[in-house]
Structures are given as structure tokens and as C-alpha cells.
Amino acid sequence: MSRFFIAAATALALSACSGGSNPFAEGGSGTDTDTGTDTGTGIDSDRTLPPGTPSPGADSAIYRSEPTSEEDAYAGNGYASDISYDSAKDTFTVNNLAFDGDNEYARGTKVSSLASKYAVYEADDLATDPDSSKPISQFRHRAIYGVSRNGRDKFAIVRTGAYVDYGFGGFIYQRDGDVTLPSTGQAIYNGVMAGLRDFNGAGGLEYSTADIEIAIDFDDFDETTGSRGDAVSGVITNRRIFDIDGADITSNVLTRIETSEGITLRSYPTATFKVGPGVMDDNGEILGEVSSYYTDSTGAIQEFETGNYYAIVSGNNAKRIVGVVVLENSVDPIADTVRDTSGFIVYR
């Protein structure tokens, strides 16, 4: 059984550094006592990486998980913990989320996979009171799981649409091995991504898919204070949205935005990475900003979404990248804000 864990502030998480248990390893014991509270600050950088591996290195496995919401405990970010995958039964076990049945998520029925790459899992709709045998309606929870071709890079996302706010969930992304980063040249990576859309100010869940292309310039920006200065760019295109039953509702979403804003959208806006120094470190960890734009009725460029991307480069000669993108917008009238949490694995 493959096991991996999303760290939460109140739960134990496994260390993926050298000498510790590997959260994604086949048959992992789950006995490491690292609390997962170290932020893993990048090398010679003022950025703060998500919680996870306390002492990351280029020659070690690394995992990162969604930070908890410090300003609002009810926002629910990073609450999912002790997520484990049972390959024999093709099920997920997720701890620390209320009203998700017996914590075991089965392969999705109406939506079993997204982008033909990533598996979808769902919690039970009903639980039973063992005393009275009465049924208890459960909250809607969904999980997306992605794994690289060689099984050494993984991500998982868990969300629920049962709350007026975003609700409780989490994400994790991980490299099960080392990385050798080139010192010169450039590399381009391509793949697909899949995500869950939830809402602040409305209930419900939706799925999303997209194509993603990432490029790294290993020559520039120049190194500063001993750390890498590699530039990273990314483009997210061909974005589609699906309802909980798998129906493509992209045109419906575009129509309601167009009606609300008095604009015309040919497609869901392309999202791009912000390019600048200091986004990648010597361990292969990448953290940066991402946004998308649209043209309003006056012809002016307006911001559509803002957010962050989190990623880890892996393999000899930096062959793969695994990561998560979180984007929010307040343009869609369906809710106060709409959040898309998508995972990806891309290849050179």
C-alpha cells in the first residue's frame, strides 16, 4: 500500500528528508514523529515555503502541504491529514475532515479521472448511526490524485463544497528522490493539470482541467548571495470546467461572467507565471505568483485571477516537475470568490 500524508498543524506528518520515512513510499511505516511545522525556508531567500520537509536537499525526497489558515480557522486550508492510498483497493483514507463517511474515499463513479491522467475519489454520501441504524447525510468531499510515470512524483488535492466558505481540505505535492539541476541552458516541460473549484460565499464543487507548459532558464537570472537565480515561466491554457457529474459547463461559466461584467470572453482566461529572480532554489523547489487577465468593455486589461504556484523539480537533469497551482477570482458572480486548486506533473 502506498502511503502519503498531508501535514496539518494538529497532526503528525512524515519527514521526507534523508534518514526519515518517505510519506509516499510503498509500504511506508508512518512512524516518523516530525511535526511538519517547520516552514522549510528556501536557501538565501526571503520567501516562505509551505510546511513539510524541515531540512530539504537536492539529494533527498521533499514533500510540501497546504498551510493552515492562520487568520481564520474556519477557512479550512490544510486541515486534511493522514491521507493514505491503498493501491490494492484503489481507495484513499483521509483524516480530520468532518462528515466524510468512514474516511475512506472510493474511486469516483460519474467522474473517475480528469485529463486522462489523474484519478478522482469521493467520500460516502451516507453514514449510519450504529445505535439506531439511522442514516446520516454526509458532506460532499472529492479528492484528486496524480502520480508520475515512474511513480516518484505525486500530488493530492482534497476539497469539499459543503460550506458557505471554502470549507476544509488540503493539498500535498512531493518528490520521492533527488534532483540534478543543470547549470546552463534552458528546459521546457509540458503536461496537463486537473483541479477542484470551490467557492467562498456559495456551496458546491466543480472540476477543472487545463494544459500547462513550464520553461526554466538555468543561465539567468544571475546567482545572488549563493543561491540559484533561475528564471521560471509558465502558461496555463485550454482551461475547461466541469460540474460534479462531469458535464462540461465552461460555456455556462463564461456566459455568466460576460453577462455580469459586460464583456466578451473567447475562452477561459490564460494564466501565466510571474517571471522574476528568487523563485527557485538549489533543492529544485519553486514558489511564485500566477495570474490571468481579461479585456473589459473599454478595452482596458483587467486582472481576472491571482494566486501562487508551488512545485518541485525532480530527476537526473531535471526531467520532471510536480506541483500545485491555486488561483482565486472575484469576477465570477456565482460567489464572492472562486478558488481553483489544480495539480500537475510535467515532463521535458
LINTASUL-V882071 format. One record per residue. N is the residue number from 1. RES is the residue in one letter. SS is DSSP state (A for helix, B for strand, O for the rest). BURIAL is # if it has 24 or more other ideal C-beta (glycine too) atoms within 12 Angstrom, else .. Layout:
# LINTASUL-V882071
n	res	ss	burial
N	RES	SS	BURIAL
N	RES	SS	BURIAL
This chain:
# LINTASUL-V882071
n	res	ss	burial
1	M	O	.
2	S	B	#
3	R	B	#
4	F	O	#
5	F	O	#
6	I	O	#
7	A	O	#
8	A	O	#
9	A	O	#
10	T	O	.
11	A	O	#
12	L	O	#
13	A	O	#
14	L	O	#
15	S	O	#
16	A	O	#
17	C	O	#
18	S	O	.
19	G	O	.
20	G	O	#
21	S	O	#
22	N	O	#
23	P	O	#
24	F	O	#
25	A	O	#
26	E	B	.
27	G	O	.
28	G	O	#
29	S	O	.
30	G	O	#
31	T	O	.
32	D	O	#
33	T	O	.
34	D	O	#
35	T	O	.
36	G	O	#
37	T	O	.
38	D	O	#
39	T	O	#
40	G	O	#
41	T	O	.
42	G	O	#
43	I	O	#
44	D	O	.
45	S	O	#
46	D	O	.
47	R	O	#
48	T	O	.
49	L	O	#
50	P	O	#
51	P	O	#
52	G	B	#
53	T	O	#
54	P	O	#
55	S	O	.
56	P	O	#
57	G	O	#
58	A	O	#
59	D	O	.
60	S	O	#
61	A	O	#
62	I	B	#
63	Y	B	#
64	R	B	#
65	S	B	#
66	E	O	#
67	P	O	#
68	T	O	#
69	S	O	.
70	E	O	.
71	E	O	.
72	D	O	.
73	A	A	.
74	Y	A	.
75	A	A	#
76	G	O	#
77	N	O	#
78	G	O	#
79	Y	O	#
80	A	O	#
81	S	B	#
82	D	B	#
83	I	B	#
84	S	B	#
85	Y	B	#
86	D	B	#
87	S	O	.
88	A	O	.
89	K	O	.
90	D	O	.
91	T	B	#
92	F	B	#
93	T	B	#
94	V	B	#
95	N	B	#
96	N	O	#
97	L	O	#
98	A	O	#
99	F	O	#
100	D	O	#
101	G	O	#
102	D	O	.
103	N	O	#
104	E	B	#
105	Y	B	#
106	A	B	#
107	R	B	#
108	G	O	#
109	T	O	.
110	K	O	.
111	V	O	#
112	S	O	.
113	S	B	#
114	L	B	#
115	A	O	#
116	S	O	.
117	K	O	#
118	Y	B	#
119	A	B	#
120	V	B	#
121	Y	B	#
122	E	B	#
123	A	O	#
124	D	O	#
125	D	O	.
126	L	B	.
127	A	B	.
128	T	B	.
129	D	O	.
130	P	O	.
131	D	O	.
132	S	O	.
133	S	O	.
134	K	O	.
135	P	B	.
136	I	B	.
137	S	B	.
138	Q	O	#
139	F	O	#
140	R	O	#
141	H	B	#
142	R	B	#
143	A	B	#
144	I	B	#
145	Y	B	#
146	G	B	#
147	V	B	#
148	S	O	#
149	R	O	.
150	N	O	.
151	G	O	#
152	R	O	#
153	D	B	#
154	K	B	#
155	F	B	#
156	A	B	#
157	I	B	#
158	V	B	#
159	R	B	#
160	T	B	#
161	G	O	#
162	A	O	#
163	Y	O	#
164	V	O	.
165	D	O	#
166	Y	O	#
167	G	O	#
168	F	O	#
169	G	O	#
170	G	B	#
171	F	B	#
172	I	B	#
173	Y	B	#
174	Q	B	#
175	R	B	#
176	D	O	#
177	G	O	#
178	D	O	#
179	V	B	#
180	T	O	.
181	L	O	#
182	P	O	.
183	S	O	.
184	T	O	.
185	G	O	.
186	Q	B	.
187	A	B	#
188	I	B	.
189	Y	B	#
190	N	B	#
191	G	B	#
192	V	B	#
193	M	B	#
194	A	B	#
195	G	B	#
196	L	B	#
197	R	B	#
198	D	B	#
199	F	B	#
200	N	B	#
201	G	O	.
202	A	O	#
203	G	O	.
204	G	O	#
205	L	O	#
206	E	B	#
207	Y	B	#
208	S	B	#
209	T	B	#
210	A	B	#
211	D	B	#
212	I	B	#
213	E	B	#
214	I	B	#
215	A	B	#
216	I	B	#
217	D	B	#
218	F	O	#
219	D	O	.
220	D	O	.
221	F	O	.
222	D	O	.
223	E	O	.
224	T	B	.
225	T	O	.
226	G	O	.
227	S	B	#
228	R	O	#
229	G	O	#
230	D	O	#
231	A	B	#
232	V	B	#
233	S	B	#
234	G	B	#
235	V	B	#
236	I	B	#
237	T	B	.
238	N	B	.
239	R	B	#
240	R	B	#
241	I	B	#
242	F	B	#
243	D	O	.
244	I	O	#
245	D	O	.
246	G	O	.
247	A	O	.
248	D	B	.
249	I	O	#
250	T	A	#
251	S	A	.
252	N	A	.
253	V	A	#
254	L	A	#
255	T	A	.
256	R	A	.
257	I	A	#
258	E	A	#
259	T	A	.
260	S	A	.
261	E	A	#
262	G	O	.
263	I	O	#
264	T	O	.
265	L	O	#
266	R	O	.
267	S	O	#
268	Y	O	#
269	P	O	#
270	T	O	#
271	A	B	#
272	T	B	#
273	F	B	#
274	K	O	.
275	V	O	#
276	G	O	.
277	P	O	#
278	G	O	#
279	V	O	#
280	M	B	#
281	D	O	#
282	D	O	#
283	N	O	#
284	G	O	#
285	E	B	#
286	I	B	#
287	L	B	#
288	G	B	#
289	E	B	#
290	V	B	#
291	S	B	#
292	S	B	#
293	Y	B	.
294	Y	B	#
295	T	B	.
296	D	O	.
297	S	O	.
298	T	O	.
299	G	O	.
300	A	O	.
301	I	B	.
302	Q	B	#
303	E	B	.
304	F	B	#
305	E	B	#
306	T	B	#
307	G	B	#
308	N	B	#
309	Y	B	#
310	Y	B	#
311	A	B	#
312	I	B	#
313	V	B	#
314	S	B	#
315	G	B	#
316	N	O	.
317	N	O	.
318	A	O	#
319	K	O	#
320	R	B	#
321	I	B	#
322	V	B	#
323	G	B	#
324	V	B	#
325	V	B	#
326	V	B	#
327	L	B	#
328	E	B	#
329	N	B	#
330	S	O	.
331	V	O	#
332	D	O	#
333	P	O	.
334	I	O	#
335	A	O	#
336	D	O	.
337	T	B	#
338	V	B	#
339	R	B	#
340	D	B	#
341	T	B	#
342	S	B	#
343	G	B	#
344	F	B	#
345	I	B	#
346	V	B	#
347	Y	B	#
348	R	O	#
